[in-house]
Amino acid sequence: MPYTQEGVGYQKTDTSRAAARSNYPGKLSARDRVLQLLQKMQLSLTSHEIADVLQIPEVTVRPRLSELRNDDKIVDSGQRGQTPWGKKCIKWRSA
């Protein structure tokens, strides 16, 4: 996945690239917001819970969790939550 100079990832499409570049200095990216939430809450949260608290779509949250996990900034807490459909899911916490 390509990234902007600010570290915002995007897909190989013109619309995704434009959205990633629309981030201006000082604006918190969704990734920053997810990380700050997990650091401040000091709780383990599911992707659904994070999306609810931040009032952003879960489809925006999930890739950010993967990026943060790959950068060793968050970890699987070992706890499990439940999706709205009754399936088990990971509860994440800051590293």
C-alpha angles and dihedrals in degrees: 000000000000120000135204120239087265091057097254110147124221140175123250095267130101093239094051091047091049092050091050092050092049088077108108127202112282094019112121112235120220087256092055091047092051092049094046091050093053091046094048098041094049085202132110112252136184122232088254092054092047091050091050095049094045093039093228129123117275089231086066093047101049098061089046089055090052091050092048092047091050089052091050091241095120134028140197104266092210088241122112131215131188129253120226085260095057098256123133117252138179121270109216129209134181115270 
